[in-house]
Amino acid sequence: MSISSINYSSSVLGAQIRNINQQLTDLSTQLATGKLSQNYSGMGTNEGFAIAGRSQLSNIAAYTDTITNVNVNINLANTALQSLTTIRNTVQTGSASTAQDLNVNGQTVAQNTAASQFGSMVGVLNTQSGNRYLFSGTAFNTQSVANAGDIINGTTTQAGFKTVMAERQAADLGANGMGRLVQTQPTASSVKVSEDVAGSPFGLKIKAVSSTLTGATVTGPSGSPVSFSVDLNGVNPNDGDKLSVQFTLPDGSTEQIDLTASTATPTPIGSFAIDATTPGNTAANLNTALNTAITKLANTSLVAASAITAGDNFFNTASSAIGAPVNNQAAPPAPISGATALSGASPSNSISPGFAVGDTITVNGTTLTFVNSGATGNQLNVGDSIQTLMSKIDQITGTSKPSTVHGGSITINTDDAASLNITTSNSGALNALGFGSTPVTATQPPLRVGSSPASSATTLVNGSANTVKWYTGNDGPGSPRSTAMARVDDSVTVQYGAQANEDAIRQQLQAIAVFGTFSTSPTSQYAGGQVSALSLRVTQSLTKQPGQQHLEDIQTDLAMAQNTMKDASTRQTQAKAQLQSIIDQAESASPDQVASEILSLQNALQASYQVTSNLAQLSLVKFL
């Protein structure tokens, strides 16, 4: 019999001691690091949850960075918008004041202030966050607005707003200074006033005429071009009898001239003298008084309205398609109106030829079909009015400015001139509406007087080739807010873009530019009336109007984006705590538990060492 020697290193007991030592080492590492293991394999079965949780924490960290950056942009944009509000209030206060003292340049103190504030507003609109222009939409690397000096005064190759406004004023006043109206006396007892050219966008447009003149015959307004006449028929009116004429101005406002027959001496302002002995002289006096009143209206309110309209021509990205004047069947001398029917047997208040059942009109890809009656959706009854058709077209284009019909001419307005496209299966009927060719498209802004000299021009044309483009950012279709988007949570995005050509911003910039650029002759008898009429219109332009976008609307949109991000951030903070708890449970080692295990192992190791020591001293003699 042989007895094998006891080898400590190869014994089961030795292996157990080494295992205990390894466990002690692992537990010491856990105690020092707080982690169950330094590699995934040692983490246990729950490590899969920890890995997924860590990935989600990484996403949350990215969202947090995005939210921080977007909030910086929104805060800067809000600061800019608040500055615009301050500028608006400053200019509005000045325009609403009654001070009309003109300096040597033909401007008031309030106008000088507006010119300065225009430059400030341009600077605000070119606000940057890092290398991002906040009011350029998707073109965030591009300056939002051209330099203030270039916008007003132009460059060496392109006209600025001052030139556009001067051209428009000349075109609206006309060579005779009467707002493109022609005044005559067909007979010794009559007077006649007519527009110079049918369908012209310039000057005063005759809207309505009413009279209490005893024995007089009033004709019109009617015809093409539109005119009216008053024939006293050789009979003197009574003292206090009145002639009233309403005019539509280029900015859409209306003004009325009232002329009262009077026997007073001297003849009061706004009256015409009755010649008791010679009625023909009374007609001449009426003609002179009418001429004086029209000239004053043209050189005051019309000039102001012209400046406002020039601002719209230059700054407004919306545009329109204008048809030629058309008469109706029932009264050929009478122009069509919104009530004129789209079809009807002659004679009737309808266009000819009219639309028939089955005809179509396609607007920007949407087709309107004519039916006999009971039209619904994208249908029209053949007997519907022109106004109904325009309303349907406006619904499709989404224009912010309704289409109109005046003086027999239909004007189809659109906010996106590049997209307007109208075709029809009945070209004859479309021609009867005043549109001689298809497709019907809109004149691209900015709009300039179409010919020289401007005083006899009859059209507006696309001036983009030779006119400063004031807005240089993105101007494509779609919501300005959607031009900047960010994902702030797994299923949440926010939109925070802005564009300097948004209606609220553009209208303010436009009004301030008009007020700060307009000037008149300090010695002109009409200077005070011009500035007063302009101030009134600018004040109204800078006043919040129902249905229009306001600066506060943009701020509200941005605030909603911030609220959305705040809610997302709150959810993410809660999720971070939960995810961290899952990770900790899967990977973290409890110090108390580890310490207890270490103590237990130390006791076991001590016992193992004791046994090992006793075994090491064992001899054959002691064994036997």
C-alpha positions as CSV (number, residue, x, y, z in Angstrom):
1,M,0.0,0.0,0.0
2,S,1.3,3.4,-0.9
3,I,0.2,6.8,0.5
4,S,0.2,9.7,-1.9
5,S,1.7,12.9,-0.6
6,I,-0.7,15.8,0.2
7,N,-0.2,18.6,-2.4
8,Y,-1.8,21.8,-1.3
9,S,-1.9,23.4,-4.7
10,S,-3.7,20.5,-6.4
11,S,-6.0,19.6,-3.6
12,V,-9.8,20.2,-3.6
13,L,-9.3,22.3,-0.5
14,G,-6.7,24.4,-2.3
15,A,-9.1,25.0,-5.2
16,Q,-11.7,26.0,-2.8
17,I,-9.4,28.5,-1.2
18,R,-8.5,30.0,-4.6
19,N,-12.2,30.3,-5.4
20,I,-12.8,32.1,-2.1
21,N,-9.9,34.4,-2.8
22,Q,-11.3,35.2,-6.3
23,Q,-14.7,35.9,-4.8
24,L,-13.0,38.2,-2.3
25,T,-11.3,40.0,-5.1
26,D,-14.5,40.4,-7.1
27,L,-16.4,41.6,-4.0
28,S,-13.6,44.1,-3.2
29,T,-13.9,45.4,-6.8
30,Q,-17.6,45.7,-6.4
31,L,-17.2,47.5,-3.2
32,A,-14.8,50.0,-4.7
33,T,-16.7,50.6,-8.0
34,G,-20.2,50.0,-6.9
35,K,-20.7,47.8,-10.0
36,L,-21.5,44.1,-10.1
37,S,-18.9,43.5,-12.8
38,Q,-16.5,45.2,-15.1
39,N,-17.9,43.4,-18.1
40,Y,-21.3,42.6,-19.5
41,S,-20.9,38.8,-19.0
42,G,-20.6,39.3,-15.3
43,M,-23.7,41.5,-14.9
44,G,-26.3,38.7,-14.9
45,T,-29.5,38.1,-16.7
46,N,-30.9,41.6,-16.2
47,E,-28.2,43.3,-18.1
48,G,-30.3,43.3,-21.2
49,F,-32.7,45.7,-19.5
50,A,-29.8,47.9,-18.5
51,I,-28.4,48.1,-22.0
52,A,-31.8,49.1,-23.4
53,G,-32.2,51.7,-20.6
54,R,-28.8,53.2,-21.3
55,S,-29.7,53.6,-25.0
56,Q,-32.8,55.4,-24.0
57,L,-30.8,57.6,-21.7
58,S,-28.6,58.5,-24.6
59,N,-31.6,59.5,-26.7
60,I,-32.9,61.6,-23.8
61,A,-29.5,63.4,-23.5
62,A,-29.7,64.2,-27.3
63,Y,-33.2,65.5,-26.9
64,T,-32.2,67.6,-24.0
65,D,-29.4,69.2,-26.1
66,T,-31.9,69.8,-28.9
67,I,-34.4,71.4,-26.6
68,T,-31.7,73.7,-25.2
69,N,-30.6,74.8,-28.6
70,V,-34.2,75.3,-29.9
71,N,-35.1,77.3,-26.8
72,V,-32.1,79.6,-27.4
73,N,-33.4,80.3,-31.0
74,I,-37.0,80.8,-29.8
75,N,-35.9,83.2,-27.0
76,L,-33.9,85.2,-29.5
77,A,-36.9,85.3,-31.9
78,N,-39.2,86.4,-29.1
79,T,-36.9,89.1,-28.1
80,A,-36.8,90.3,-31.7
81,L,-40.6,90.2,-32.0
82,Q,-40.9,92.2,-28.8
83,S,-38.6,94.8,-30.3
84,L,-40.8,94.9,-33.4
85,T,-43.8,95.5,-31.2
86,T,-42.0,98.4,-29.5
87,I,-41.1,99.9,-33.0
88,R,-44.7,99.5,-34.1
89,N,-46.0,101.3,-31.0
90,T,-43.5,104.1,-31.5
91,V,-44.3,104.8,-35.1
92,Q,-48.1,104.4,-34.5
93,T,-48.0,107.0,-31.7
94,G,-46.2,109.4,-34.1
95,S,-48.6,108.8,-37.0
96,A,-51.6,109.3,-34.8
97,S,-50.4,112.7,-33.6
98,T,-51.9,115.9,-35.1
99,A,-48.6,117.7,-35.6
100,Q,-48.2,118.4,-39.3
101,D,-45.2,120.8,-39.3
102,L,-43.0,120.0,-42.3
103,N,-39.3,120.4,-42.4
104,V,-37.3,121.5,-45.5
105,N,-37.5,117.9,-46.8
106,G,-41.3,117.9,-46.7
107,Q,-41.6,115.5,-43.8
108,T,-42.9,115.7,-40.2
109,V,-40.9,114.7,-37.1
110,A,-43.0,111.5,-36.9
111,Q,-42.0,110.6,-40.5
112,N,-38.3,111.2,-39.6
113,T,-38.8,108.9,-36.6
114,A,-40.4,106.3,-38.9
115,A,-37.4,106.4,-41.3
116,S,-35.1,105.7,-38.4
117,Q,-37.3,102.9,-37.0
118,F,-37.4,101.3,-40.4
119,G,-33.6,100.8,-40.2
120,S,-34.0,99.4,-36.7
121,M,-36.6,97.0,-37.9
122,V,-34.4,95.7,-40.7
123,G,-31.7,95.1,-38.2
124,V,-34.0,93.2,-35.9
125,L,-35.2,91.0,-38.8
126,N,-31.6,90.1,-39.6
127,T,-31.1,88.7,-36.1
128,Q,-28.8,85.6,-36.0
129,S,-28.5,82.7,-33.6
130,G,-25.0,81.4,-34.2
131,N,-24.8,81.3,-38.0
132,R,-28.6,80.9,-38.4
133,Y,-30.8,83.8,-39.5
134,L,-34.0,83.5,-37.5
135,F,-36.4,85.1,-40.0
136,S,-35.2,83.5,-43.2
137,G,-37.2,80.3,-43.1
138,T,-35.4,77.3,-44.6
139,A,-32.8,79.6,-46.1
140,F,-31.3,80.1,-42.6
141,N,-27.8,80.7,-44.0
142,T,-29.1,83.7,-46.0
143,Q,-29.7,87.3,-44.6
144,S,-33.4,87.7,-44.1
145,V,-33.9,91.2,-45.4
146,A,-31.9,93.4,-47.8
147,N,-30.0,96.4,-46.4
148,A,-32.3,99.2,-45.4
149,G,-30.6,101.7,-47.7
150,D,-30.9,99.4,-50.7
151,I,-34.6,98.7,-49.9
152,I,-35.5,102.4,-49.9
153,N,-33.0,104.0,-52.4
154,G,-32.2,101.0,-54.6
155,T,-28.8,100.0,-56.0
156,T,-27.0,101.0,-59.2
157,T,-29.0,98.4,-61.2
158,Q,-32.2,98.0,-59.2
159,A,-34.9,100.5,-58.2
160,G,-35.8,100.9,-54.5
161,F,-39.1,101.7,-52.9
162,K,-38.7,105.4,-53.3
163,T,-38.7,105.1,-57.1
164,V,-41.6,102.6,-57.1
165,M,-43.7,105.0,-55.0
166,A,-42.9,108.0,-57.2
167,E,-43.9,106.1,-60.3
168,R,-47.1,104.9,-58.8
169,Q,-48.0,108.5,-57.6
170,A,-47.5,109.8,-61.2
171,A,-49.6,107.0,-62.6
172,D,-52.4,107.6,-60.1
173,L,-52.5,111.4,-60.5
174,G,-52.3,111.4,-64.2
175,A,-51.0,114.3,-66.4
176,N,-53.8,116.6,-65.4
177,G,-53.6,116.0,-61.7
178,M,-57.2,114.8,-61.5
179,G,-56.6,111.1,-60.6
180,R,-56.9,109.9,-64.2
181,L,-60.4,111.4,-64.6
182,V,-61.6,113.3,-67.6
183,Q,-64.1,116.1,-67.1
184,T,-66.1,117.7,-69.8
185,Q,-69.3,119.7,-70.5
186,P,-71.1,117.9,-73.3
187,T,-73.8,120.7,-73.3
188,A,-74.2,124.0,-71.7
189,S,-76.5,122.5,-69.1
190,S,-74.6,119.3,-68.3
191,V,-71.3,118.0,-66.9
192,K,-69.6,114.7,-67.4
193,V,-66.8,112.8,-65.6
194,S,-65.2,109.6,-66.9
195,E,-62.3,107.4,-66.1
196,D,-59.6,107.8,-68.8
197,V,-59.0,104.1,-69.6
198,A,-61.2,101.1,-69.0
199,G,-59.6,98.6,-66.7
200,S,-56.7,100.7,-65.6
201,P,-55.4,100.0,-62.1
202,F,-54.5,103.6,-61.5
203,G,-56.4,106.7,-60.3
204,L,-59.8,107.4,-58.9
205,K,-62.6,104.9,-59.8
206,I,-66.2,106.1,-60.0
207,K,-68.3,104.0,-57.6
208,A,-71.6,105.7,-57.1
209,V,-73.5,109.0,-57.8
210,S,-76.6,110.3,-56.1
211,S,-78.4,113.6,-56.4
212,T,-81.2,115.7,-54.9
213,L,-80.7,118.4,-57.6
214,T,-84.2,119.6,-58.6
215,G,-84.9,119.0,-62.3
216,A,-81.5,117.3,-62.9
217,T,-80.9,114.0,-64.7
218,V,-78.1,111.8,-63.5
219,T,-76.8,109.1,-65.7
220,G,-74.4,106.4,-64.6
221,P,-71.9,105.4,-63.4
222,S,-71.9,103.0,-66.3
223,G,-70.1,102.3,-69.6
224,S,-66.5,101.4,-70.5
225,P,-64.6,103.4,-69.4
226,V,-67.0,104.1,-66.5
227,S,-68.5,107.6,-66.5
228,F,-71.4,109.6,-65.1
229,S,-73.1,112.8,-66.2
230,V,-75.4,115.4,-64.6
231,D,-77.7,117.4,-66.8
232,L,-79.5,120.3,-65.1
233,N,-81.8,120.5,-68.1
234,G,-81.8,124.3,-68.0
235,V,-83.3,124.3,-64.6
236,N,-81.7,125.8,-61.5
237,P,-81.5,123.5,-58.4
238,N,-82.9,124.7,-55.1
239,D,-80.7,126.1,-52.5
240,G,-79.3,123.2,-50.4
241,D,-79.8,120.6,-53.2
242,K,-76.8,118.2,-53.3
243,L,-74.7,116.1,-55.7
244,S,-72.7,113.3,-54.1
245,V,-70.1,111.3,-55.9
246,Q,-68.3,108.3,-54.4
247,F,-64.9,107.2,-55.6
248,T,-62.8,104.1,-54.9
249,L,-59.1,104.8,-54.3
250,P,-56.2,102.5,-55.2
251,D,-55.9,101.2,-51.6
252,G,-59.6,100.1,-51.6
253,S,-60.8,103.0,-49.5
254,T,-63.7,105.1,-50.6
255,E,-64.1,108.9,-50.5
256,Q,-67.1,111.0,-51.2
257,I,-67.4,114.5,-52.7
258,D,-70.5,116.4,-51.7
259,L,-71.4,119.6,-53.7
260,T,-74.3,121.7,-52.4
261,A,-76.2,124.2,-54.5
262,S,-76.0,127.6,-52.8
263,T,-77.2,131.2,-53.2
264,A,-74.9,132.5,-50.5
265,T,-72.2,135.1,-51.3
266,P,-69.4,134.3,-51.1
267,T,-70.1,130.7,-52.1
268,P,-69.2,128.4,-49.2
269,I,-66.5,125.7,-49.6
270,G,-68.0,122.5,-50.9
271,S,-70.8,124.4,-52.8
272,F,-71.5,125.7,-56.2
273,A,-73.3,129.0,-56.9
274,I,-76.8,129.1,-58.3
275,D,-77.1,131.8,-61.0
276,A,-80.7,132.9,-60.7
277,T,-80.8,134.6,-64.1
278,T,-78.7,132.1,-66.2
279,P,-79.1,128.4,-65.4
280,G,-76.3,127.7,-67.9
281,N,-73.9,129.5,-65.6
282,T,-75.1,127.3,-62.7
283,A,-74.0,124.3,-64.7
284,A,-70.6,125.9,-65.4
285,N,-70.3,126.7,-61.6
286,L,-71.1,123.0,-60.9
287,N,-68.5,122.0,-63.4
288,T,-65.9,124.3,-61.8
289,A,-66.8,123.1,-58.3
290,L,-66.6,119.5,-59.3
291,N,-63.2,120.1,-60.9
292,T,-61.9,121.8,-57.8
293,A,-63.2,119.0,-55.5
294,I,-61.8,116.2,-57.7
295,T,-58.4,117.9,-57.9
296,K,-58.3,118.4,-54.2
297,L,-59.3,114.7,-53.6
298,A,-56.7,113.6,-56.1
299,N,-53.9,115.6,-54.6
300,T,-54.6,114.6,-51.0
301,S,-56.4,111.3,-50.3
302,L,-55.4,109.8,-53.6
303,V,-51.8,110.7,-53.2
304,A,-51.8,109.0,-49.7
305,A,-53.7,106.0,-51.0
306,S,-51.2,105.8,-53.9
307,A,-48.3,105.7,-51.4
308,I,-50.0,102.9,-49.4
309,T,-50.7,100.9,-52.6
310,A,-47.1,101.4,-53.8
311,G,-46.0,99.9,-50.5
312,D,-48.2,96.9,-51.3
313,N,-46.9,96.6,-54.8
314,F,-43.3,96.6,-53.5
315,F,-43.5,94.6,-50.3
316,N,-46.5,92.3,-50.7
317,T,-45.6,88.8,-52.1
318,A,-49.3,88.2,-52.9
319,S,-50.5,89.2,-56.4
320,S,-53.5,89.1,-58.7
321,A,-54.8,88.4,-62.2
322,I,-56.9,91.2,-63.6
323,G,-59.5,90.7,-66.4
324,A,-60.5,93.2,-69.0
325,P,-63.8,95.2,-68.4
326,V,-66.9,93.4,-69.6
327,N,-70.6,94.5,-70.0
328,N,-73.6,92.3,-69.2
329,Q,-76.4,91.2,-71.6
330,A,-79.3,93.0,-69.9
331,A,-77.7,96.5,-70.1
332,P,-74.7,96.5,-72.5
333,P,-73.6,100.0,-71.3
334,A,-73.6,98.6,-67.7
335,P,-70.5,96.7,-66.6
336,I,-70.8,93.2,-65.0
337,S,-70.8,93.0,-61.2
338,G,-70.6,90.3,-58.6
339,A,-74.3,89.7,-59.1
340,T,-74.0,89.0,-62.8
341,A,-74.9,85.4,-63.6
342,L,-72.5,82.9,-65.2
343,S,-75.1,81.9,-67.8
344,G,-78.5,83.1,-68.9
345,A,-80.7,83.8,-71.9
346,S,-80.4,87.2,-73.5
347,P,-81.4,89.7,-72.4
348,S,-80.4,89.0,-68.8
349,N,-77.8,90.1,-66.2
350,S,-75.4,87.5,-67.3
351,I,-72.2,87.0,-69.3
352,S,-72.4,85.9,-73.0
353,P,-71.5,83.3,-73.9
354,G,-72.1,81.6,-70.5
355,F,-71.1,78.4,-69.0
356,A,-73.1,75.2,-69.7
357,V,-73.7,72.0,-67.8
358,G,-70.6,69.8,-67.9
359,D,-68.2,72.7,-68.4
360,T,-65.2,72.8,-66.0
361,I,-62.9,75.4,-64.5
362,T,-59.6,74.1,-63.0
363,V,-57.9,76.2,-60.4
364,N,-54.5,75.2,-59.3
365,G,-55.3,71.6,-60.1
366,T,-58.7,71.5,-58.5
367,T,-61.6,71.2,-60.9
368,L,-64.9,73.0,-60.5
369,T,-67.8,71.4,-62.5
370,F,-70.9,73.1,-63.7
371,V,-74.3,71.4,-63.0
372,N,-77.8,72.5,-63.7
373,S,-78.8,72.9,-60.0
374,G,-78.1,71.6,-56.5
375,A,-74.3,72.2,-56.7
376,T,-72.3,70.8,-53.8
377,G,-68.6,70.6,-53.0
378,N,-66.5,71.5,-56.1
379,Q,-69.6,72.2,-58.2
380,L,-71.2,75.4,-59.6
381,N,-74.7,75.9,-60.9
382,V,-74.8,77.4,-64.4
383,G,-77.0,80.2,-63.0
384,D,-74.7,81.1,-60.1
385,S,-73.2,84.6,-59.8
386,I,-69.7,85.7,-60.6
387,Q,-69.3,86.4,-56.8
388,T,-70.1,82.7,-56.1
389,L,-67.4,81.7,-58.7
390,M,-64.8,84.1,-57.1
391,S,-65.6,82.7,-53.6
392,K,-65.0,79.1,-54.9
393,I,-61.7,80.2,-56.5
394,D,-60.6,82.0,-53.3
395,Q,-61.4,78.9,-51.2
396,I,-59.0,76.9,-53.5
397,T,-56.2,79.4,-53.6
398,G,-56.5,80.2,-49.9
399,T,-56.0,83.9,-50.6
400,S,-55.9,86.3,-47.6
401,K,-57.3,89.0,-49.8
402,P,-60.7,88.2,-51.4
403,S,-61.1,88.6,-55.2
404,T,-63.2,91.5,-56.4
405,V,-65.1,92.8,-59.4
406,H,-65.2,96.5,-60.0
407,G,-66.0,98.6,-63.1
408,G,-66.6,95.4,-65.0
409,S,-63.1,94.0,-64.2
410,I,-62.6,90.9,-62.2
411,T,-59.5,90.8,-60.0
412,I,-58.5,87.3,-58.7
413,N,-56.1,87.8,-55.8
414,T,-53.6,85.2,-54.6
415,D,-51.0,84.9,-51.9
416,D,-48.7,82.8,-54.1
417,A,-48.5,84.5,-57.5
418,A,-46.2,81.7,-58.9
419,S,-48.8,79.0,-58.3
420,L,-52.0,80.6,-59.8
421,N,-53.2,78.7,-62.8
422,I,-56.7,78.7,-64.1
423,T,-58.0,76.9,-67.1
424,T,-61.4,76.0,-68.5
425,S,-63.1,73.7,-71.0
426,N,-65.2,76.8,-72.2
427,S,-62.7,79.4,-73.3
428,G,-65.5,81.6,-74.7
429,A,-67.1,81.9,-71.3
430,L,-63.8,82.7,-69.6
431,N,-63.2,85.4,-72.2
432,A,-66.7,86.8,-71.4
433,L,-65.3,87.2,-67.8
434,G,-62.6,89.3,-69.2
435,F,-59.7,86.8,-69.4
436,G,-58.7,86.6,-73.0
437,S,-56.3,83.7,-72.8
438,T,-55.6,80.6,-70.7
439,P,-54.1,79.6,-68.5
440,V,-55.0,82.7,-66.3
441,T,-51.9,83.5,-64.3
442,A,-50.9,86.3,-61.8
443,T,-48.5,89.1,-62.3
444,Q,-45.4,88.4,-60.2
445,P,-44.5,90.9,-57.6
446,P,-43.0,93.4,-57.1
447,L,-45.3,95.4,-59.3
448,R,-44.1,98.4,-61.3
449,V,-45.8,100.9,-63.5
450,G,-45.9,99.3,-66.9
451,S,-44.9,102.1,-69.3
452,S,-43.4,105.6,-69.6
453,P,-44.5,108.3,-69.0
454,A,-46.1,106.9,-65.8
455,S,-48.8,109.5,-66.0
456,S,-50.4,107.8,-68.9
457,A,-49.6,104.2,-68.0
458,T,-52.4,101.6,-67.9
459,T,-50.8,98.5,-66.6
460,L,-48.7,97.1,-63.7
461,V,-45.9,94.6,-64.7
462,N,-43.5,92.3,-63.0
463,G,-40.7,94.4,-61.7
464,S,-38.5,91.6,-60.3
465,A,-35.8,92.1,-62.9
466,N,-35.1,95.7,-62.1
467,T,-36.4,96.2,-58.6
468,V,-34.7,95.4,-55.2
469,K,-36.0,92.3,-53.6
470,W,-36.5,93.3,-50.0
471,Y,-37.0,89.8,-48.6
472,T,-34.1,87.5,-49.3
473,G,-35.0,84.4,-47.2
474,N,-37.1,81.4,-48.1
475,D,-40.4,82.4,-49.7
476,G,-41.9,79.1,-50.8
477,P,-45.4,77.9,-50.0
478,G,-46.2,76.4,-46.7
479,S,-46.3,77.5,-43.1
480,P,-43.3,79.7,-42.0
481,R,-43.3,77.7,-38.7
482,S,-42.7,74.5,-40.6
483,T,-39.4,75.9,-42.0
484,A,-37.6,74.9,-38.8
485,M,-38.4,71.6,-37.1
486,A,-36.8,69.6,-34.3
487,R,-37.6,66.2,-32.8
488,V,-37.7,66.6,-29.0
489,D,-39.0,63.2,-28.1
490,D,-39.4,59.8,-29.7
491,S,-42.8,60.8,-31.2
492,V,-42.8,64.6,-30.7
493,T,-41.6,67.3,-33.0
494,V,-41.9,71.1,-32.7
495,Q,-42.0,73.8,-35.4
496,Y,-40.3,77.1,-34.7
497,G,-39.4,78.7,-38.0
498,A,-40.2,82.3,-38.9
499,Q,-40.0,84.4,-42.0
500,A,-39.7,88.2,-42.4
501,N,-42.3,88.2,-45.1
502,E,-45.1,86.9,-42.8
503,D,-48.1,89.1,-43.1
504,A,-47.8,90.6,-39.6
505,I,-44.2,91.5,-40.1
506,R,-44.5,92.5,-43.7
507,Q,-47.4,94.8,-43.1
508,Q,-45.6,96.6,-40.3
509,L,-42.4,97.0,-42.4
510,Q,-44.4,98.2,-45.3
511,A,-46.4,100.8,-43.4
512,I,-43.3,102.1,-41.7
513,A,-41.4,102.3,-45.0
514,V,-44.3,104.2,-46.6
515,F,-44.5,106.7,-43.7
516,G,-40.8,107.2,-43.5
517,T,-40.2,107.5,-47.2
518,F,-43.1,109.7,-48.3
519,S,-42.4,113.4,-48.7
520,T,-44.2,116.4,-50.2
521,S,-43.5,120.0,-51.1
522,P,-43.6,122.1,-47.9
523,T,-45.1,125.0,-49.9
524,S,-47.8,123.0,-51.6
525,Q,-51.4,123.9,-50.8
526,Y,-52.2,120.2,-50.5
527,A,-49.2,119.3,-48.3
528,G,-51.1,119.2,-45.1
529,G,-53.9,117.2,-46.6
530,Q,-51.5,114.7,-48.0
531,V,-49.7,114.1,-44.7
532,S,-52.9,114.0,-42.8
533,A,-54.5,111.4,-45.1
534,L,-51.3,109.3,-45.1
535,S,-51.0,109.5,-41.3
536,L,-54.5,108.2,-40.9
537,R,-53.9,105.3,-43.2
538,V,-50.5,104.4,-41.6
539,T,-52.1,104.5,-38.1
540,Q,-54.8,102.1,-39.3
541,S,-52.2,99.8,-41.0
542,L,-50.4,99.6,-37.7
543,T,-53.5,98.9,-35.7
544,K,-54.5,95.3,-35.1
545,Q,-57.3,94.3,-37.4
546,P,-59.6,91.3,-36.9
547,G,-58.8,88.3,-39.1
548,Q,-55.2,89.5,-39.8
549,Q,-52.1,87.9,-38.4
550,H,-50.5,89.8,-35.5
551,L,-46.9,89.7,-34.1
552,E,-48.5,88.3,-31.0
553,D,-49.8,85.3,-33.1
554,I,-46.2,84.4,-34.0
555,Q,-45.1,84.7,-30.4
556,T,-48.0,82.5,-29.4
557,D,-46.9,79.8,-31.9
558,L,-43.4,79.9,-30.5
559,A,-44.7,79.8,-27.0
560,M,-46.7,76.7,-27.8
561,A,-43.5,75.1,-29.2
562,Q,-41.8,75.9,-25.9
563,N,-44.6,74.5,-23.9
564,T,-44.4,71.3,-25.9
565,M,-40.7,71.0,-25.2
566,K,-41.3,71.8,-21.5
567,D,-43.8,68.9,-21.3
568,A,-41.4,66.6,-23.2
569,S,-38.5,67.6,-20.8
570,T,-40.7,66.9,-17.8
571,R,-41.6,63.4,-19.1
572,Q,-37.9,62.8,-19.9
573,T,-36.8,63.8,-16.4
574,Q,-39.2,61.2,-15.0
575,A,-38.1,58.6,-17.5
576,K,-34.4,59.2,-16.7
577,A,-35.1,58.4,-13.0
578,Q,-36.9,55.2,-13.9
579,L,-34.3,54.1,-16.4
580,Q,-31.5,54.9,-14.0
581,S,-33.2,52.8,-11.4
582,I,-33.5,49.8,-13.8
583,I,-29.8,50.2,-14.7
584,D,-28.8,50.4,-11.0
585,Q,-30.8,47.4,-10.1
586,A,-29.1,45.4,-12.9
587,E,-25.6,46.6,-12.5
588,S,-25.0,48.2,-9.1
589,A,-23.7,46.3,-6.1
590,S,-25.2,47.0,-2.6
591,P,-22.3,48.1,-0.3
592,D,-24.0,46.5,2.7
593,Q,-24.6,43.2,0.9
594,V,-21.1,43.2,-0.5
595,A,-19.5,43.9,2.9
596,S,-21.6,41.1,4.5
597,E,-20.5,38.7,1.8
598,I,-16.9,39.7,2.2
599,L,-17.1,39.1,6.0
600,S,-18.6,35.7,5.3
601,L,-15.9,34.8,2.8
602,Q,-13.2,36.0,5.1
603,N,-14.5,33.7,7.9
604,A,-14.7,30.8,5.4
605,L,-11.2,31.6,4.1
606,Q,-9.9,31.7,7.7
607,A,-11.4,28.3,8.4
608,S,-10.1,26.9,5.2
609,Y,-6.6,28.2,6.0
610,Q,-6.8,26.5,9.5
611,V,-7.8,23.2,8.0
612,T,-5.1,23.6,5.4
613,S,-2.5,24.3,8.0
614,N,-3.5,21.3,10.0
615,L,-3.3,19.1,7.0
616,A,0.1,20.5,6.1
617,Q,1.4,19.3,9.5
618,L,-0.1,15.8,9.1
619,S,2.6,12.9,9.1
620,L,2.2,9.2,8.7
621,V,2.9,8.8,12.4
622,K,0.2,11.3,13.3
623,F,-2.1,9.8,10.7
624,L,-1.7,6.3,12.2
